[in-house]
Amino acid sequence: MIKLIKIVSFTIGLLTLLVIAFNCKQDKASEVPTLTTVPITNVTETALTSGGVITSDGGSNITSKGVCWSTRPNPTILVKDSITINGSGSEVFASAVKGLRPVTTYYIRAYATNTAGTGYGNELTSNYSVVPILTTAVVTAVSDSVATCGGTIQNNGGKEVISRGVCWSTTKNPTLKNVYTIDGKGDGFFISTLQNLLPDVTYYLRAYATNAIGTGYGAERSFMVSKILIKDVDGNLYHVINIGSQAWLAENLQTTRLMDSTAIALVVDNSQWSSAKLVTSAYCWYGNNEQDNRYLYGALYNWYAVGSGKLCPKGWKVPTDADWTVLSDYLGGSTLAGGKLKESSTNFWKKPNTGATNDYYFSAMPGGWRSPTGLYDNIGSFGYWWSSTTPQVNVANYRHIYYGNTSMTKGVVDQSYGLSVRCIKN
């Protein structure tokens, strides 16, 4: 009997040990992985690199690992568009995080998943700064040796802009190792004056801005100051370009007076611009924003200013519909002409600015229009230019160019619209 009791006791003890061992094994398998997050490196405006070091697999194989991020603390793998996947296994891994917004604080953690669940590493932040982000303005002639340009700082990179201006050279990709201006500090729009230029020499120019991290540059522009410059009644100067048998001004008109010095009405109010009330010469700056839009796009005129016959400088005129057709035909027809005339960057034209080559320095800009109700529209997408031809009462022919193709398209529009003007030599 005593022997039986001993056997039973031994059996119970053995079963207890087995249960304990099984539970220990189960407890070990139920642990999520432990890991640390690798420090952030390779920071750019929209990307960075991190990763993880797995210190324990939790007792089962790692099936997935990577990093997760968010603009809020404690990111998880639940947001599928904000994780990387770096395979399986317990090896150290690195992750390239892309598609970030510039100068934005992100929270980042490494993660690893096994059968028990997902473990996370320590949280890091990407509160970083980069060089400034900016655009380069259009170059405008002042004389045969002086021009103006400038830029717009779109983002200071997270640090104060301590210097800004433009740099230029006769070779591409100018930097601060070349000639440059210094035009104060801070964000926003600025104007630069370039001096001691040589006529009929091609220059390359970029706006720049410097913060504590370094110097950022706007897109490159090429330009040339001509020995022949045309002045309007306000004193604005324009380059002259030759395309085939025609001579054109290389910039949109921005005069505020007719050739006989009669003032053109600046109309800001939408209801006043309305076709029901306005049947005399008028002009405006897109969005009523002269500072940002005058030198880029010129003025928008209604046709009554065009129809005066005195809008362009002496010896020049608003082109007829036939003049536009001669230009279009010389450039290979209406389906190709727009691409050859468009300013070639995507600083001002929306992407992709299809087929833009600016072969003849016409530098057509997407200045948009003002409708008969006074509303502004299509800046960045379309450029519209008047002709002096009126096929019917109260309408006139015009041409437009679009960012999404290479065409220069003819149309008919109400004379109370506000469109750009590009003058042609008589």
C-alpha positions in Angstrom: 0.0 0.0 0.0 2.8 2.3 0.9 4.5 1.4 -2.4 1.3 2.3 -4.3 1.1 5.7 -2.6 4.7 6.4 -3.5 4.0 5.5 -7.1 1.0 7.8 -7.2 2.9 10.6 -5.6 5.8 10.2 -8.0 3.3 10.2 -11.0 1.6 13.4 -9.7 5.0 15.0 -9.2 6.1 14.1 -12.7 2.9 15.4 -14.2 3.3 18.7 -12.2 6.8 19.1 -13.5 5.6 18.5 -17.1 2.8 21.0 -16.7 5.3 23.6 -15.3 7.7 22.9 -18.1 4.9 23.2 -20.7 3.7 26.4 -19.2 7.2 27.8 -19.2 7.5 26.9 -22.8 4.2 28.5 -23.5 5.1 31.6 -21.6 8.3 32.0 -23.5 6.5 31.6 -26.9 3.9 34.2 -25.9 6.4 37.0 -25.6 6.6 39.6 -28.3 10.1 40.5 -29.7 12.2 43.1 -28.0 14.3 45.5 -30.0 15.9 49.0 -30.2 15.4 51.6 -32.9 18.5 52.6 -34.9 19.4 56.3 -34.8 18.1 58.4 -37.8 20.5 59.2 -40.6 20.6 60.3 -44.2 18.0 63.0 -43.6 16.7 64.9 -46.7 13.7 67.1 -47.4 11.4 64.1 -47.8 13.3 61.0 -46.6 15.5 59.5 -43.9 17.0 56.2 -42.8 16.4 54.3 -39.6 16.1 50.6 -38.7 16.3 48.2 -35.8 18.4 45.8 -33.7 16.4 42.8 -32.4 17.6 41.9 -28.9 15.2 39.0 -28.4 12.9 37.1 -30.8 10.5 36.4 -27.9 10.9 32.6 -28.3 9.6 32.3 -31.9 10.7 33.3 -35.4 10.4 36.9 -36.5 7.9 36.9 -39.4 8.0 40.7 -40.2 10.1 43.7 -39.2 10.7 47.3 -40.2 9.9 50.8 -39.0 6.7 52.7 -38.6 6.2 56.4 -38.3 3.5 59.1 -37.7 3.2 62.8 -37.0 1.8 61.7 -33.6 3.7 59.8 -30.8 3.6 56.0 -30.5 3.3 55.0 -34.2 2.1 51.5 -34.9 1.9 49.1 -37.9 -1.8 49.7 -38.2 -1.3 52.5 -40.7 -0.2 50.5 -43.7 1.1 53.5 -45.7 3.4 54.5 -42.9 5.5 51.4 -42.4 8.5 49.7 -44.1 8.8 45.9 -44.4 12.3 44.5 -44.2 11.7 40.8 -44.4 11.9 38.3 -41.5 14.5 36.9 -39.2 16.4 38.5 -36.3 19.2 40.2 -38.2 19.9 43.9 -37.8 18.0 45.9 -40.5 17.9 49.3 -42.1 14.9 51.0 -43.5 14.6 53.9 -46.0 11.6 56.1 -45.1 10.3 58.1 -48.0 7.5 60.5 -48.9 7.8 62.7 -45.9 6.7 66.3 -45.8 9.6 68.8 -45.4 10.3 70.3 -42.0 7.7 68.2 -40.2 8.2 66.4 -36.9 7.8 62.6 -37.3 7.8 59.9 -34.6 9.5 56.7 -35.6 9.8 53.3 -34.0 11.3 50.0 -35.2 8.9 47.0 -35.0 9.2 43.2 -35.1 6.4 40.7 -35.3 6.3 37.0 -34.2 3.4 34.6 -33.5 2.7 36.3 -30.2 2.4 39.8 -31.6 4.4 42.9 -32.4 7.0 44.5 -30.3 8.3 48.1 -30.7 11.6 49.7 -30.2 12.3 53.1 -28.5 10.7 56.1 -30.2 12.8 58.7 -32.1 11.8 62.0 -33.6 12.8 63.5 -36.9 12.5 67.2 -35.9 15.2 68.1 -38.4 16.0 71.1 -40.5 17.1 71.3 -44.1 18.3 74.0 -46.5 15.7 76.5 -47.6 13.3 75.7 -50.5 12.7 78.5 -53.0 11.8 79.5 -56.5 13.6 81.8 -59.0 11.7 84.8 -60.4 11.6 85.8 -64.1 14.5 88.0 -65.2 13.5 91.5 -66.4 15.7 93.9 -68.3 16.5 97.3 -66.9 19.2 98.3 -69.4 21.7 96.7 -71.7 23.9 96.0 -68.6 21.4 95.8 -65.7 18.5 93.3 -65.0 16.3 92.5 -62.1 15.3 89.1 -60.8 14.7 87.6 -57.3 12.9 84.7 -55.7 10.3 83.5 -53.3 11.3 81.4 -50.3 8.6 78.8 -49.9 10.0 77.1 -46.8 12.9 78.3 -44.7 13.9 74.7 -43.9 13.1 75.0 -40.2 15.8 77.7 -39.6 15.9 81.5 -40.1 17.1 82.6 -43.5 20.1 84.7 -42.8 21.0 85.6 -46.4 19.3 85.5 -49.8 19.7 86.8 -53.3 20.6 85.6 -56.8 23.8 84.2 -58.3 24.8 84.1 -61.9 27.4 82.9 -64.3 28.0 82.3 -68.1 28.1 78.6 -67.2 25.3 76.4 -65.9 24.5 75.8 -62.2 25.8 79.0 -60.7 26.5 79.0 -56.9 27.8 81.4 -54.4 31.3 80.8 -55.8 30.2 82.9 -58.7 28.8 86.5 -58.8 25.9 87.0 -56.4 23.7 89.6 -54.8 22.8 89.9 -51.1 19.2 91.0 -50.6 18.6 90.9 -46.8 17.2 87.9 -44.9 13.9 86.3 -44.0 11.1 84.5 -45.8 8.9 85.5 -48.7 9.5 87.4 -52.0 12.6 89.4 -52.7 14.0 91.4 -55.7 17.6 91.5 -56.8 19.4 93.8 -59.1 22.1 92.4 -61.4 24.7 94.8 -62.7 27.7 95.0 -65.1 26.1 92.5 -67.5 27.3 92.2 -71.1 24.8 92.5 -73.9 24.0 89.5 -76.1 25.7 87.1 -73.7 23.8 84.1 -72.3 23.8 84.0 -68.5 22.6 81.3 -66.1 21.0 82.4 -62.9 19.5 80.9 -59.7 18.0 82.4 -56.6 19.6 81.3 -53.4 18.8 81.3 -49.6 21.0 80.4 -46.7 20.1 79.2 -43.2 22.2 77.6 -40.5 22.1 74.2 -42.3 23.4 75.5 -45.6 22.3 77.1 -48.9 19.4 76.1 -51.1 18.9 77.2 -54.7 15.9 77.8 -56.9 15.5 76.4 -60.4 18.0 77.7 -63.0 17.0 80.3 -65.6 18.9 81.5 -68.6 18.7 85.0 -69.9 20.3 87.6 -72.2 20.2 91.4 -72.1 19.9 92.7 -75.6 21.6 95.8 -77.1 18.1 96.6 -78.3 15.6 97.3 -75.5 12.1 98.8 -75.9 10.7 101.2 -73.3 7.0 101.7 -72.7 5.4 105.0 -71.6 5.8 104.0 -67.9 9.6 103.3 -68.5 9.4 99.5 -68.3 12.0 97.9 -70.5 11.5 94.8 -72.7 13.8 92.5 -74.6 13.4 92.1 -78.3 13.5 88.6 -79.9 13.3 87.6 -83.5 11.4 84.5 -84.5 11.4 84.0 -88.3 10.4 87.2 -90.0 8.8 88.7 -86.9 10.2 90.7 -84.0 8.4 90.2 -80.7 8.8 91.6 -77.2 10.2 88.9 -74.9 7.9 89.8 -71.9 4.2 90.4 -71.3 3.2 94.1 -71.3 2.9 95.8 -67.9 2.2 99.4 -68.8 -0.5 101.3 -66.8 -0.9 104.0 -69.5 -1.6 104.2 -73.2 1.1 105.5 -75.5 -0.4 109.0 -75.4 0.0 108.9 -71.5 -3.7 108.4 -70.9 -4.1 106.4 -67.7 -5.7 102.9 -68.0 -8.1 102.2 -65.2 -6.8 99.8 -62.5 -10.0 97.9 -61.6 -9.8 95.8 -58.4 -13.5 95.4 -57.6 -15.2 92.4 -59.2 -18.5 94.0 -59.8 -16.8 97.0 -61.4 -15.0 94.7 -63.8 -18.2 93.0 -64.8 -19.1 93.2 -68.5 -22.4 94.9 -67.6 -20.6 97.9 -66.2 -17.2 98.1 -67.8 -16.9 99.0 -71.5 -13.7 101.2 -71.3 -10.0 100.4 -71.0 -9.0 98.6 -67.9 -6.2 96.5 -66.4 -5.4 94.5 -63.3 -2.7 92.3 -61.7 -3.7 88.7 -61.2 -5.4 88.2 -57.9 -4.9 92.0 -57.3 -1.4 91.1 -56.2 1.0 93.4 -57.9 4.0 92.6 -55.8 4.1 88.9 -56.7 2.6 88.9 -60.2 3.5 92.1 -62.0 7.0 91.1 -63.0 6.2 87.5 -63.5 3.1 87.7 -65.7 2.6 91.4 -66.6 -0.8 93.0 -66.5 -4.2 91.5 -67.6 -6.0 93.9 -69.9 -9.6 93.9 -71.2 -10.0 94.2 -74.9 -11.1 97.8 -74.7 -7.5 98.7 -73.8 -6.3 96.6 -76.8 -8.8 98.2 -79.1 -7.5 101.6 -78.3 -4.6 100.9 -80.7 -2.3 102.8 -78.3 -1.4 100.1 -75.8 2.0 98.9 -77.1 5.1 101.1 -77.2 5.6 103.3 -80.3 6.5 101.2 -83.4 4.8 98.1 -81.8 1.3 96.8 -81.8 -1.0 94.1 -80.4 -0.7 91.2 -82.9 -3.5 90.4 -85.2 -4.9 86.9 -85.5 -2.9 86.6 -88.7 0.3 87.6 -86.9 -0.2 84.8 -84.4 -0.8 82.3 -87.2 2.5 83.3 -88.9 4.3 82.6 -85.6 2.5 79.3 -85.1 3.2 78.1 -88.7 6.9 79.1 -88.3 7.2 76.9 -85.2 5.7 73.9 -86.9 2.0 74.4 -86.5 -0.4 74.9 -83.7 0.2 71.5 -82.1 3.9 72.2 -81.6 4.1 76.0 -81.2 3.1 76.2 -77.5 6.0 73.9 -76.4 8.5 76.0 -78.2 7.2 79.2 -76.7 6.7 78.1 -73.0 9.1 79.1 -70.3 10.7 75.7 -69.7 10.7 75.2 -65.9 8.0 74.0 -63.6 8.5 76.8 -61.1 5.5 78.6 -62.5 3.9 76.2 -65.1 2.3 73.2 -63.4 4.0 69.9 -63.8 4.7 68.3 -66.2 4.8 71.5 -68.4 4.7 69.1 -71.4 7.2 69.7 -74.2 8.4 73.1 -72.9 11.7 74.1 -74.6 11.5 78.0 -74.9 13.6 77.7 -78.1 13.5 81.4 -78.9 13.4 83.0 -75.4 9.7 83.9 -75.9 9.2 82.7 -72.2 5.5 82.3 -72.4 4.1 82.4 -68.8 0.9 80.9 -67.3 -0.6 84.2 -66.2 -4.2 83.0 -66.2 -7.1 85.3 -66.9 -9.9 87.4 -65.3 -13.4 86.5 -66.3 -16.2 88.9 -67.1 -17.5 88.6 -63.6 -14.1 89.7 -62.2 -13.0 86.3 -60.9 -9.4 85.2 -61.5 -8.5 81.7 -62.7 -6.0 79.3 -64.3 -2.7 80.8 -63.1 -0.1 78.2 -63.5 -2.2 76.2 -66.0 -2.8 78.5 -68.9 -1.4 81.6 -70.6 -3.8 83.7 -72.6 -2.9 86.5 -75.1 -5.1 88.9 -76.9 -5.1 89.5 -80.7 -6.5 92.7 -82.1 -8.9 90.9 -84.4 -12.6 91.0 -83.8 -14.5 88.4 -85.8 -17.8 89.5 -84.3 -19.2 92.3 -82.1 -18.1 92.2 -78.5 -15.7 89.3 -79.0 -12.0 89.0 -80.1 -9.6 86.3 -81.1 -6.9 85.1 -78.7 -4.3 82.4 -78.3 -3.7 80.2 -75.2 -1.0 77.8 -74.2 -1.6 74.9 -71.7 0.8 73.2 -69.2 -0.4 69.7 -70.3 0.4 69.8 -74.0 2.5 71.5 -76.7 -0.3 73.3 -78.5 -1.0 77.0 -79.1 -4.7 77.1 -79.5 -6.9 79.8 -81.1 -10.1 80.8 -79.6 -12.8 83.6 -79.4 -13.6 85.3 -76.1 -15.8 88.1 -74.8 -14.0 91.5 -74.8 -14.5 92.0 -71.1 -12.1 89.2 -70.2 -8.7 90.2 -68.8 -5.8 88.6 -70.8 -2.1 89.1 -71.2 -0.7 91.2 -74.1 2.5 90.4 -76.0 3.5 93.1 -78.5 4.9 92.6 -82.1 6.8 95.1 -84.2 4.8 97.0 -86.8 
